[in-house]
């Protein structure tokens, strides 16, 4: 079915009513649509080529396809790989040929969830993309390298859309509250705390965020001033989740991370998991928590279990790679490991002592025997003279002074006592 870019259905969902129709209205994806970026230039010039948009739900794939058709004055045809088959493809191709022949208009064929088409269905596009009868824009949440057949992929340019940031989502929500075709007529009153909560549960999906806000406004009765004040209880009912009291920039932020750190130090995995959940479910940045776990691994476990740093860093990489909520379990696994690990602050204390000497003692030159004589002149000035090469001695152990004279014999590190097996 042909879809006009100008149609606006006032009974449509909020996300559809507020779908941007111009590049200037798009929030996010600056890496593709920022000033002087190649894709933006192509769109503004009205140039067309077949492409694949790869990105998470609600990141703007459909919107961008519509805008491309609008800028290039092409007809826009949309169908989903979930409900369409080869017969639909043939019908669209026939319509595209008619539109080009009689109306001199190109056709942008937008295929949502193109990864759901099988090989035979994807093959059906090939000759028509090759001949230019259609401009194919496929959208997928899956890696096109694995889900789109090679011949079709080679004829399309792949553009990666990023998950919308919390600031992006909040901008979209505030726009919806003040837009004539959005929620302006309802005079919604939404606190920053509730906005932050909607942002958190949307997980970068603009459609989810707008739907949640829309339902909350519709479910709220107007007051005597004809305003609708959105309450925490309303959002909790819609989201089926409790809004946790949390201020990511205030005292509660520091209180909770302090509680987690101390429970880990006291080897209490249960309480540690509780405080982790409190932060994550309230919307704390998962990478902030991961960084604190890495810090804990070196500060409070250190040489008592050298795997602690490996586990904490692996959790950081995992949650950064797969995001939330799946990545929450990686953090939980790390928290349990760190809580159960033996504790030692030997390295922390040793470094603090070394740092104090480095900052407060006289800045003495490196002893000559520790210097590397890389030139003849350096050798003449006794660089490296008297240095004993450790591997020339039993077990590569050697007794020679490594400190400057004023710190001779200094001891910082006291190893964690290893249990006898």
N, C-alpha and C positions, 0 to 999 in steps of 0.2 A: 504494500500500500504506500502511495506517495504521501509524504508528510511535509507540510509547509513549515518553514522556519519561523513564520510570522504568527502561527496559530498559538493562542493563549487560552487555555481552558480554565476558567476561574473556579471550576469545581474540582480541578486536579489537585493532587497532593501539594503541599507547600514546596517541597523540593523541586517539583516540576514547574510550578508557577514562577519560582525564582531562578530557574535555570538561566545562566548568563547567555546573552545573545551577541555579546561583543567581547573582544579580547580584553578591553579595559575593565570588564566586570569580573574576570576570572581571578580567583584568589588562589595563590600557590603556584607551583610548577614554574617558578622563575627560571630554573635551569633550561627550560624549553621556550618559555614565552617572555622572558625578560627582554629589555630593549637590546637590539642588535643580535639577538639569538637567531640562528639560521631558520628554525621552524617558524618563528614569528615573522621574519622577513618573507618567507615563502607564502604564508597565509595572507599577509598584507598585500603582496603582489598578485594574489589570486592564482598562484601556481598550484598545480595538483600532481600528486603521485600516490600510488598505493602505499599503505603503511599499516603497521600493527602498533596499537597502544597497549603496553604491558604495565599494569599497575593494580594496586589493591582496590577493593570496592569503595565507591564514593569518592574517588580521587579526581573525577572529572573527565573520564574517557568519552562518554557519550556526549557530554557538553562540548568538548573540543571538536569532535567529529561534526556536530551540527554547525558550529561556528565556522569551520573550514568550508562546509558547503555554502553557508551564507555569504562568506567573503568572496568565494569564487563563483557565486551566482549559479551553483549547480543544484539540481534536484536531489533531495535527500531521501533515501529509502532505507528503512531500518527493519531488520528482523532478527529474531533470536535463534541461535543455533539449537536451543532447547526445543523449540516448537516447529522449526522449519526443516525442509528437506530439499533434495535435488530438484523436485518439481517446482518448488518456490524459486529456486535459483534460476531455472529456465524461464519462468514467467517474468522475473525481474530483468533478466538479460534482454528479453524481447521488448519490454517496456523501455529499457534504456536505449535500444536501437531506434525505436520509434521517436523518442524524445530528441535524440541527436539528429535524426534524419529530418524531422519536420519542424522542430523548434530550436535546433542548434544549441541544445543544452546538454552539458555533461551530467552524469548521474554518479553521485556518491552512494555507494552501497555500504552501509554500516552493519557489520555482523557482530552482535554482542555475544560474548562467550564463544568465540570462534574455536576455542580449544575443544569444544564439545562435538564439533563436526568430525566424522571419521575420515579416513584417507580418501575414500571415493568421493565423498561430498566436497572435500577441499580440492580434489583434482578438478571438479566441475568448474571451479573459478579460473583455472589456469589460462585457458585460451583467451578468455575475455579480459583478464587483467593484462595479458601479453599484448592483445590487440588494442587496448585502450578503450574498449566499449564501456567499461565501468572503471571507476576509481574505488578500489576496495579499501575500506578502513575496518580492520578487525580489532576487537577489544578482548583482552584476556587477563585473567588474574594469575595465570600459570606461565611458567617459563616457555616462551614460544620456540626456543631451541628444541624442546622436547615434544611440544604439543602441536606445532604447525609443520606440515610437510616441507622438506627442503626446497623443492622447486617453487612453491608458493612463497616461502620465506625469502628466497633469493630475489624475488620480484617486488618485495615490499621493504620499506625502511622501518626499522623497529625503533620506537620511542618509548623510553621508560618514564612512567609517571610515578612520583613519590607520594607516600602517604602524607596527607595534609597535616600540618603541625598544629599543636594546640592553639597557637595564635591565629592560624588560618581559620580553624573551626569557630573560634570565638568571634572573629570578624564577620563570618557568614551568619552566625546567630544574631548578632547585633544588627546586621543589615536587614535580616528578616523581620525583626521587631519594629523597624522603622520604615519598611517598604510598603507603599500603597497596595501592591498586589500580594503583600505578605500578611503580617499580623498587626499593622499599624492601627487599623480600625478598632482593634480590641484593647488598645492602650495597655499592653502587658507591662507589668513591673516585675523584673527578674533580678535578684541580687547577684553579685559577682560570685558568691559561693555556689549558688545553684547553676550559674553558667559554667563555672569550672567543673562541676559535677557532670553536667551534660557533655561537656568536652571530653571528660575522662571516659565515660561509658561509650562514647561514639568511636573511640579508638581510631581517629583519623578519617572516619567515614562521614562526609557531610550530609548524606541522605539520612543516616541514623540520627544525627544531631538535630536536623530540622524536623524530622518526624516526631522525635521526643518532645521538642519545644512546642510543636503544633498541637499535639495531643494534650499537653499540660495546659495550654491556653484554652483549648476547647472545653476542657474539663473544669475550668475555674469560672465561678459565677462572678459577674461584674459587681463592684461595690457601688456606693451611692454617687461616686464621681465617675462611674462608668469605666473604671480601670479594673484590670484583672491582676491581682498580686499572686504570683506563683509561689506556693509554699513547698517546703521540703517534703511534706507528707504526700502532696500530689505527685511530685517527681518520683518518690519512693514507690508509690502504687503503680505508676506507669512503667518504671524501670524494673520493678520487682526486686529492688535492692535498697538497702539502707544508705542514707547519706551520712558518711562519717565526718565528724568534726575534725577539720584539719586545715591548717594554714601553712602552705608550702613555703611561705616567706617569713613566718613568724615564729613565736616561741614553741608552738606545738610541734613544728618541724624538728626543732633541735631536741625537744623532750623525747620524741619517739625514737630518733636515731640514737640518742643516748641510752634509752632503755634497751634497744636491740644490742648495742655494743656491750653493755654491762652484763646482759643475760648470756651473751656469747662467752664473755670472759669468765663468767661463773659456771660455765659448762651446763647450761640449762637449755636443752634443745626445744622443749615444749614452749616455754615462755618466749624464746627467740623466734619461733615460728609465728606465735601470736602477734608480736610486735611487727614482724615482717608483713603479715597479712594486713594489719591495721594501716600500715603505710601504703602498701600496694593498692588496696581496695579504696583508699581515700584519694588516690591519684598521684602519689609520689612518683617522681621520675625514676624508672627502673634502673637507669644507668647510674644515677646518684647512689642508689643503694648498692649496686654492684661495685662502684668505686670504694665505698666504705668497707665492703667486705674484703676487698683486696688490701686495703690499709690495715684492717684487723689481722689479716693473715700474717703480715710481716711484723706488726707491732706487738701482738699478744700471743702468737704461736711461734713464729720465727723458726729457730733451729730445733724446736721440740718436734716438729713434723714438717719437713721441707715440702711435702705434697700440698700443704695448705694453700700456699701461694698459687700453685698450679691449678688447684680446684677452684679457687676464687676467681682467678683470671679466666678459666674456662667458662665459668658461669657468666662472667661479664661478656665474653664473646658470644655465648649461646643466646643470651637474652637480647643482645644487640642484633644478632643475626635473624632470629625468628620473631622478635617482638613479644608483645603481650596479647592474650593471656598465657599463651603456651610457654613463654619464657619464664613465667613465675615459678614453675617447677624447678628450673635450673637454679634459681636463687634459693628456693627452699632446700634443694639438695645441698647446696654450698653451706647454707646456714646450719643444717644438721651436722655436716662434716666438721665445720669450724667449732661448733659447740662441743662436740664429742672429742675433739683433738686435745692432746696434752698442751699445756700452756707454758710459754716462756717469753719473757721480755728481755732476754739477754742481748739480742741484737739491737733492740731499741735503746737500751741503756748504754751499750757500747758505743753506738753511733752518737748519742747525745754527749758522751764524754769526749769523744774525738772531735766533735763539732765545737765544743767549748774550748778545747786546746787550740784548734785551728783559728778560732776567732779572737782568742784572748792572749795567746802566747806570742812571743816575738816571731816575726816571719823570717825564718832562717833559710838559707839556700839548701838545696838538695845536696847531701854528702857526695863527695867526688866519686866514691866507689859505686854509687847507685846511678851515676850518669852514664849515658850511652855514648862512647867515643866514635861518632860517625865520621869524623874527619881527622886528618893527620894533626892539625893544629890542636884539636881537642885532646888527642893522645898526649901531645907535648905538655898540655896543662893538667895531666894526670887524671883526665876523665876515665872512669872505670877502673882505675888502678886499685888493686887489692880486692876486687870483687870475687867472691867465691861462688862458682856455678853449682847450684844445688844438686844437679843430676850427677855430679862427680862424687857425691857422698852417699853413704848407705841410706836407703829409704828416702832419698832426695831431701834430707833434713840437714839444715846447716845453722850454726850459731854465729850470726854476724849482726851487727847493729844496723837498724834500718831507720831510726829516728834521727832528727837533728840533735845536736849536742844538748840543748836545754831540756829535751824531752827523753833523754836516754833512759831506756828500761821501762818506759810507760806500758801499762797493761789496761786495756779497756774491756776486752771480751772474756766473759766467763761462760764456757760452754754449758748448754743444758745437760744435766746429769743423765746419762743413758742408763737404763735399767740393765742389770746383768741378766743374760739369758740362762 
